Every structure is written in C-alpha cells, then in structure tokens.
Amino acid sequence: DAGVIQSPRHEVTEMGQEVTLRCKPISGHDYLFWYRQTMMRGLELLIYFNNNVPIDDSGMPEDRFSAKMPNASFSTLKIQPSEPRDSAVYFCASSKGRQLFFGSGTQLSVL
Amino acid sequence: GENVEQHPSTLSVQEGDSAVIKCTYSDSASNYFPWYKQELGKRPQLIIDIRSNVGEKKDQRIAVTLNKTAKHFSLHITETQPEDSAVYFCAAEMYNNNDMRFGAGTRLTVKP
C-alpha cells in the first residue's frame, strides 16, 4: 500500500490566486481529514469526511476555504483567493479505526 | 469541542536521560489518547496510544499514563537516544466521534 498520497508536495503562489490541494486516502479507509500545521497553532483540524460526506467543517477558517470528496479515493482542499497567512503545511490523513495515517503534506507558500 | 493543552513546548535532554511530556484535555467524554511523533520534514506517525479504561501502557522505552479524574495524560521516554529527537503531539478523541484534536506539540532534542 502506498499510503496516503498528497499533491503537490510544494506549492508557491501569489496572493489572490486559487490553490487546490489533492489527497488520495488509503484504500478501504472510511474517514478522511484535512489538517493545517503552523509553528504558531500546531496541527489544526480543518474538516473531516466519513464515507465521502463532510461531518465537521467548523475548523475551516473562512469562506475562502472549501473541501470536497467526490468519491472514496479522492479529496480536494481549495483556497480561493489565497492570502499570505494561509502559508502552512497542509496534511491529509485517513483512517479506518482510530489510528490516523498522514500523507507527506503540501508545503504552501503564498507570496 | 475538545481542547488539548500540551507542555512543555520544547524539551532538551542528555542522551540516556528520561523525557516527560504532559497533556491535559477538557472534555470528559474523550476516551482515546494517541501520541504522534513527527521527525523533521516528515509526516506525523502514531507511536503509542491509550484508551480510557487503562491507566498505563508501555512499549519498550515508551510509556503513557492517563489520569481520567484529573483529565491529563503523559508520555514518558526512558533512556533517550538522539533518534528520539522530533516533535511529539498528544491528541484526544471522543468515542465514536472521530474528531481528533491535537496539542500544540513538544520539540524534543536529545543531545549526544
């Protein structure tokens, strides 16, 4: 199993541009999570899905952030328009039981 | 929702010494408490976990303790080695909730 796959690994964009982060969970896992990691705030839960349905998006910072999971093998996190304060590492994780399996993360830099 | 506090934010120990990281949680309904280790530039990975019906759990040099009454839990690493250097995150989750909340992390440095 290749584990949770995220793309891109690094993204550099200019303020105001749209950013789309992608995640492929481990096959058979029914939960998918998006986390944001910064030095100041640590690992923040943004949103999570169960069987492709969003369960809790209370961690999404504002309307500029949106997430979708059109099927069991794919999810996206979109930021539109992006701002410099969105710069962070974004992790996707999946689980079937209680253990989270994290992807390698996307390092986002918004200039 | 759940709020997890973690201390200290940084910890430096000499190789061979013990390291202790402490966390508190706010929601008494939480019943699952994992610890994740994140090496520099890598993804967080589960190293040990404990459920609320257990007070202590050990795995070689790592142990976790849980005090449900006080709502705090701790990670203990004995005989530390340089490869233990990493950021450690505690987390708490309510049963059947799958809403995992993490502490802010502790950067552990083990000096050879």
Contacts between the chains, C-beta under 8 A, distances in Angstrom:
chain1	res1	chain2	res2	distance
A	31	B	98	5.5
A	33	B	100	7.2
A	35	B	102	7.8
A	41	B	104	7.4
A	42	B	89	7.3
A	42	B	102	6.1
A	42	B	103	6.9
A	42	B	104	3.9
A	42	B	105	5.0
A	43	B	44	7.3
A	43	B	89	6.2
A	43	B	102	4.1
A	43	B	105	7.2
A	44	B	102	8.0
A	45	B	99	7.0
A	45	B	100	6.8
A	45	B	101	6.5
A	45	B	102	7.6
A	48	B	98	6.8
A	48	B	99	7.0
A	50	B	98	6.9
A	55	B	98	7.5
A	55	B	99	7.9
A	56	B	99	6.0
A	58	B	1	7.4
A	91	B	43	6.8
A	91	B	44	7.4
A	95	B	98	7.3
A	98	B	32	5.5
A	98	B	34	7.2
A	98	B	49	7.3
A	98	B	93	6.7
A	98	B	98	7.7
A	99	B	34	7.1
A	99	B	46	5.1
A	99	B	49	7.4
A	100	B	34	7.8
A	100	B	36	7.6
A	100	B	44	7.7
A	100	B	46	7.0
A	100	B	100	6.3
A	102	B	43	4.0
A	102	B	44	5.2
A	102	B	45	7.2
A	103	B	43	6.5
A	104	B	42	7.7
A	104	B	43	5.6
A	105	B	43	6.2
